[in-house]
Every structure is written in structure tokens, then in C-alpha cells.
Amino acid sequence: MKKTLLATAVIGALGASAAAQAATVYDQDGTRLDVYGRIAMGIEGGGPEFNSDNEAIDNGAEFVDVFSRLGLRMSQEVTSDLTAFGRLEWRFDGDENTTDGGFNELRQSYLGLQSKQYGTFQAGNFDSFYSQFVSLPFDVYIFADSDLEFAGHSKQSRGDSIGYYTPDLQGFTAFLQLKYYSERGALEPVREEGNVVAAQGGVRYEQGPFTVALGFVDDVVRGGGNGEMLGGLIGSYDVNDQFSVRLGYEGREHSDEGFGNGYDKVGLGGTYTTGPWAFTADIYDVSEDGADGDDRTAWALGSYYRVSSNFDVFLELNQRDQQSIDVTIGGGDGPVSVERADGDDIYYLTGARYHF
């Protein structure tokens, strides 16, 4: 799937995407195998000073792995129009020695068929199509490994999924994905809702420097949602080869079921690149519904420097603008009001990555 300049501005400034960095192990008679990955390590600190139970926690600095991974891409030309493909990708701990061999997640594992005339069908464990087509312009930060405030890679996806997207139809691309939650093998009586299918879909339009996408996700309880429909309208515009802006809205109704409040989110951001440097800035206005809901203004900043075509360094900052809370500190007589968005809760991540 084509990514706009906006979505790849940071990657472009830092050298190349994982696909471009991949090493071709075999390429003969229409069959190809690529190996790719990255080793990424850094230091993170700051962030929330209190957990979900309003208990004070340490938010000091720590040496961390920053989403290191190793992957394989496979493809074979069946006909001049049809290509079979597969992808396999693992995450591993790059910052410490572990007893499980280092690999801690099978991040991608899927196969499919791609036709230039009829589109692409795939099945297995892959990133949410909503994230790939709709919220993609805001997927520019390393620390989130998602799309920050908007729905990210794993939203009602990652396993037991099938998906289809059309070829480019005069700038339009439509997509549909189904995620299946099965009760097979569960003891009777099974859950009241039984087997569940979570659908997501939408359409994206790209024309020159302008991209806009409209999509939905059936955010079912089984997948960590609240049972309501999520919708988003997100666009981007490449002002020139160096500067791009993005604007988006995402919302979901409130429900007393499942996980998470309803919300309305508006995001505005931009990316500027110059030589080996790239800079990003985003701000979100968030209105949450429900008993635990609040209004907040979140922001994120990023700076990136390309040392070489394979090596880059970075610094990212983020504050979710959490509201003040009442907590009991040191066995006092009663709760004390604590302002959480006081500057000490600004999250930071700095480090380096080597792409191969």
C-alpha cells in the first residue's frame, strides 16, 4: 500500500523504510525472499506519576528496547497480474539478556494474493487496515509504536483476520477487514454473545499532495473496545517537499460495557524535514465521556537525525495532560489534590536505531 509523504517524512529523512533497507536473500524466476529488521535501544523516563489506582509510582529513567524486530518478506509471481505473498515478523528484546531467547512477540504473520486488476486479499495476523489507511498520517512517533491518540496498529486486528483492499481507482482505495473471535473449545455455556466478528472498513482518496480517508471500526468488547462504533476522518497535505501538515477527527460513543469511555478527538500536526534532520509536532484536543472522562489537551514533539543511511538517533516528548486527582500521600489525614499535568509527567524517549 502506498504511503504519503506525510506518513513517511520522518522515515525518509532518516534514510529509508524497512522495505528499502531489506536484504534480498533470493530473487530468481519471480520468487523473492527479503530479510529486514532493526535494532533499537534508548532511555525513557517521565510519564504518569500515578497508576490506575491513584497510587504514586516511580517514573524515573530506564534503559529500554525500542521495538526492535526481525522479519521476512516473501513473494512469488503466479501470473503477470497475480502475485502470492507472505510476511513473518518477530519482536525481540534488544536491551537485555532474557531466558526466552529474546523473542517476545510474533508481530506479523500473514499471507495473501495481490492482483493489479482486482486488488489484494490477505489473511492472518497483520496491522489494522484502519490504522494503515485512515490514521496513518499521525503514525510518526517511535515511542507510541502506533498512532498516538488515534486508533493504532492492533485495533480489532492482529490475528484471526481477513482483509481486502482495491487497487488504486483514480485515486480511491476502498478496504474491508474482519476480525473473528471464536468460542471453539470453550466450556459450555459460552459467552452470551457467542462468536463475534469485528468489522472495519472505509475509503481513502489520494490526489497529488492531498490525502483524506474516512473509516470505521466495530469496536467490540472482545477486542478491548466498549461495543460501540468508532469512526475517523483524517487527512494530510504536503505543502512542499519539506513540510507537510495533518488534521484528523476520531470519535466513539460512550457505553457502560467493555473498556474505555466514549470520546471525541481532534488532532493537528506537522512534519518538517531538512537535510538529515526531521522534526514533528502534534496537538490533540480530547473530550472523554463517562464517569471517568475529562477534557484534556495532549501534545507530542519529535526530533530525528540521520547519521547514515542505516543509522539514526532521536528524541521524543509527550504529555497526555492528565487532570488533577485526589490521593492520600504518606498516611495523611485525608486526600490531597495533586496536579498530574505539572511538567514532571512529561514522557521522554531518546535513543538510536540501526536498520537492516
C-alpha positions in Angstrom: 0.0 0.0 0.0 1.3 3.4 -0.9 2.3 5.8 1.9 2.1 9.5 1.5 5.0 11.8 2.1 3.3 12.9 5.4 3.4 9.3 6.7 6.9 8.7 5.6 8.5 12.1 6.1 10.4 11.0 9.2 11.4 7.7 7.7 12.6 9.4 4.5 14.6 11.9 6.5 16.2 9.1 8.4 17.3 7.1 5.4 14.8 4.6 4.1 11.9 2.4 5.1 12.4 -1.1 6.3 11.4 -2.4 2.9 14.1 -0.4 1.2 16.7 -1.4 3.7 15.8 -5.1 3.4 18.5 -7.5 2.2 17.4 -9.7 -0.7 18.4 -13.3 0.1 16.8 -14.9 -3.0 15.4 -13.4 -6.2 15.0 -15.7 -9.2 12.3 -16.7 -11.6 9.7 -14.5 -10.0 10.3 -15.8 -6.4 11.8 -13.4 -3.9 12.8 -13.5 -0.2 13.9 -10.4 1.8 15.2 -10.2 5.3 14.8 -6.9 7.2 14.7 -5.6 10.7 16.1 -3.1 13.2 18.0 -3.0 16.5 16.7 -0.1 18.6 17.6 0.9 22.1 17.1 4.0 24.2 16.4 5.7 27.5 12.9 6.6 28.6 11.6 8.5 31.6 8.8 10.7 32.9 5.2 9.8 32.1 2.4 9.2 34.6 3.3 9.7 38.3 0.3 7.7 39.5 -1.1 4.3 38.4 -4.8 3.5 37.6 -5.4 3.1 41.4 -4.1 6.6 42.1 -1.0 5.2 43.8 2.2 7.1 43.4 4.8 5.3 41.2 8.4 6.0 40.2 8.7 7.4 36.8 12.5 7.7 36.6 14.8 6.9 33.7 15.3 3.4 32.4 17.3 1.8 29.6 14.8 0.1 27.2 14.4 -1.7 23.9 12.6 0.5 21.4 10.6 -2.0 19.3 13.5 -4.0 17.8 12.3 -6.5 15.2 13.3 -9.1 12.7 11.2 -10.0 9.6 10.9 -11.9 6.4 9.0 -10.8 3.2 8.2 -13.5 0.6 6.6 -13.2 -2.8 6.1 -15.2 -6.0 4.7 -14.2 -9.3 1.9 -16.6 -10.3 1.0 -14.7 -13.5 1.8 -11.3 -14.9 -1.2 -10.0 -12.9 -1.2 -12.1 -9.8 1.4 -12.4 -7.0 1.3 -14.6 -3.9 3.0 -13.1 -0.8 3.7 -13.7 2.8 5.2 -11.9 5.7 6.6 -13.0 9.1 7.9 -10.6 11.7 9.1 -11.0 15.3 9.9 -8.6 18.1 12.9 -9.2 20.3 14.5 -7.7 23.5 17.5 -5.7 22.3 18.4 -4.2 25.6 19.0 -7.2 27.9 19.7 -10.9 28.1 16.5 -12.9 28.6 15.8 -16.6 29.3 13.2 -16.9 26.4 15.8 -16.4 23.7 15.0 -12.8 23.3 11.9 -13.1 21.0 8.8 -11.8 22.8 6.2 -11.4 20.2 5.1 -12.7 16.8 4.1 -9.3 15.4 3.1 -10.2 11.9 2.3 -13.5 10.2 0.0 -13.4 7.1 -0.2 -14.5 3.5 -2.3 -13.3 0.6 -2.8 -12.7 -3.1 -2.3 -9.4 -4.9 -3.8 -8.6 -8.3 -3.1 -5.3 -10.1 -6.5 -5.5 -11.7 -8.7 -6.9 -8.8 -6.9 -5.8 -5.6 -5.3 -7.6 -2.6 -6.7 -10.2 -0.3 -4.8 -11.3 2.9 -5.4 -13.4 6.0 -3.6 -14.0 9.3 -2.0 -11.7 11.8 -1.5 -8.2 10.5 -1.9 -4.5 11.4 -5.3 -2.9 11.4 -6.4 -1.7 8.0 -8.0 1.3 9.7 -4.5 2.2 11.0 -2.9 1.6 7.6 -5.4 3.6 5.6 -7.0 6.2 7.9 -4.9 7.1 11.0 -1.6 6.6 9.1 -0.7 10.3 8.8 -0.4 10.5 12.6 1.8 7.4 12.8 5.1 9.3 13.0 6.3 8.7 16.6 8.6 5.9 17.7 7.5 5.8 21.3 3.9 5.1 20.7 4.6 2.3 18.1 1.0 3.3 17.0 -0.8 6.4 16.1 -0.6 8.1 19.5 -4.1 9.3 20.4 -5.9 7.8 17.4 -6.6 4.1 17.0 -3.3 2.2 16.3 -1.9 -0.9 14.7 -3.6 -3.5 16.8 -7.1 -2.0 16.9 -9.5 -5.0 16.3 -6.8 -6.8 14.4 -3.6 -8.8 14.9 -4.7 -12.4 14.4 -7.6 -14.4 13.0 -8.3 -11.6 10.5 -9.0 -11.4 6.8 -8.9 -8.3 4.7 -9.3 -6.9 1.2 -8.4 -3.6 -0.4 -9.0 -2.5 -4.0 -6.3 -1.3 -6.5 -6.0 2.4 -7.0 -9.2 3.5 -8.7 -8.5 7.0 -10.0 -7.2 8.0 -6.6 -9.7 6.0 -4.5 -8.9 2.9 -2.5 -11.5 1.0 -0.5 -10.8 -1.5 2.2 -12.6 -4.0 4.4 -11.3 -6.2 7.3 -13.0 -8.8 9.5 -11.6 -10.0 12.8 -13.0 -13.2 14.2 -13.3 -14.0 18.0 -14.2 -17.7 18.4 -15.6 -19.7 21.3 -14.4 -23.0 19.8 -13.2 -25.3 22.6 -14.7 -23.2 25.4 -16.7 -24.8 28.1 -20.5 -24.6 27.8 -22.2 -22.3 28.4 -20.1 -20.0 26.3 -20.3 -16.2 26.4 -23.7 -14.7 25.8 -22.6 -13.0 22.6 -21.0 -16.3 21.3 -18.7 -16.0 18.3 -18.0 -12.4 17.4 -17.0 -10.7 14.1 -15.5 -7.2 14.3 -15.6 -5.3 11.0 -13.6 -2.3 9.9 -13.6 -0.5 6.6 -13.5 2.7 4.7 -12.2 4.6 1.7 -9.1 6.7 1.1 -8.6 9.3 -1.6 -5.1 10.4 -2.8 -4.6 13.1 -5.4 -1.2 14.8 -5.7 -0.2 16.3 -2.3 -3.6 15.7 -0.8 -4.8 12.6 1.1 -8.0 12.1 3.0 -9.6 8.9 4.4 -12.8 8.0 6.1 -13.2 4.8 8.1 -15.0 2.9 10.8 -14.2 0.1 13.3 -16.8 -2.0 15.1 -15.0 -1.7 18.5 -16.4 -4.9 20.1 -15.9 -5.6 23.8 -14.0 -8.9 23.0 -11.2 -6.8 21.4 -10.8 -4.3 24.2 -13.5 -2.0 22.9 -16.7 -0.8 24.5 -19.1 -2.2 22.0 -19.7 1.0 20.1 -18.8 2.0 16.6 -15.6 4.1 16.1 -15.2 6.5 13.2 -12.5 8.7 11.9 -11.9 11.3 9.2 -8.2 12.1 8.8 -6.3 13.9 6.0 -2.9 15.3 5.2 -1.4 17.8 2.8 2.2 18.0 1.5 2.8 21.8 1.4 6.1 21.1 -0.3 8.9 18.5 -0.4 10.0 19.5 3.2 6.8 20.4 5.0 3.5 18.5 5.5 0.5 19.0 7.7 -2.2 16.7 9.1 -5.6 17.1 10.5 -8.0 14.5 11.9 -11.1 13.6 13.9 -11.9 10.4 15.6 -14.9 9.6 17.8 -16.7 6.8 19.7 -20.0 6.8 21.6 -19.9 6.1 25.4 -21.0 2.7 26.7 -21.1 1.2 30.2 -19.9 -2.1 28.7 -16.4 -3.1 27.9 -13.3 -1.0 28.1 -12.8 2.7 27.8 -15.0 5.8 27.6 -16.6 7.3 24.6 -14.6 10.2 23.2 -14.2 12.9 20.6 -10.6 13.7 19.5 -9.3 16.3 17.1 -5.6 16.2 16.1 -3.4 18.7 14.3 0.2 18.2 13.4 3.0 18.7 11.0 6.4 17.4 9.9 9.4 19.4 8.6 12.5 17.8 7.1 15.8 19.5 6.1 18.9 17.5 5.1 19.5 14.7 7.7 17.0 16.3 10.2 13.3 15.8 10.7 11.0 17.5 13.2 7.4 16.6 14.2 4.8 18.4 16.3 1.2 17.3 17.1 -1.5 18.5 19.4 -4.8 16.8 20.3 -8.0 18.1 21.9 -9.7 15.2 23.7 -13.2 15.2 25.2 -14.0 11.9 27.0 -17.5 10.8 28.1 -18.4 8.8 31.1 -17.8 8.9 34.9 -14.0 8.8 34.5 -14.0 11.1 31.5 -12.3 14.5 31.3 -11.2 17.1 28.7 -7.6 17.4 28.0 -5.1 18.8 25.5 -2.2 16.3 24.7 0.9 17.1 22.7 4.0 15.4 21.3 7.3 16.6 19.8 10.0 14.7 18.0 13.4 15.4 16.5 15.4 12.9 14.4 18.9 12.9 12.9 20.1 10.6 10.2 23.7 9.7 11.0 23.9 7.4 7.9 21.5 5.6 5.6 21.1 2.8 8.2 21.6 4.6 11.5 19.6 7.3 13.2 19.2 9.0 16.6 16.1 10.5 18.1 14.4 12.4 20.9 10.6 12.4 21.5 8.5 14.2 24.2 4.8 13.6 25.0 2.4 14.8 27.6 -1.2 13.5 27.8 -2.3 16.4 30.0 -3.9 14.3 32.8 -6.1 16.1 35.1 -5.6 16.7 38.9 -6.7 13.9 41.2 -7.2 13.4 45.0 -4.7 11.0 46.6 -3.6 10.1 50.0 0.2 10.6 50.5 2.3 9.4 53.4 -0.7 8.4 55.6 -2.1 11.9 55.9 -5.4 12.7 57.4 -7.2 12.9 54.1 -6.8 13.0 50.4 -4.6 15.7 48.8 -5.3 17.2 45.4 -2.4 16.6 43.1 -1.9 18.2 39.7 -0.7 15.4 37.4 0.0 17.6 34.4 2.7 19.6 36.3 5.6 19.1 33.9 7.1 16.2 35.9 4.8 13.8 33.9 6.3 14.7 30.5 7.3 11.5 28.9 10.6 11.4 27.0 12.4 8.8 24.9 15.8 9.2 23.3 18.0 6.6 21.6 19.3 5.2 18.4 18.3 2.6 15.8 20.2 0.6 13.2 18.1 -0.6 10.2 19.0 -3.6 8.1 
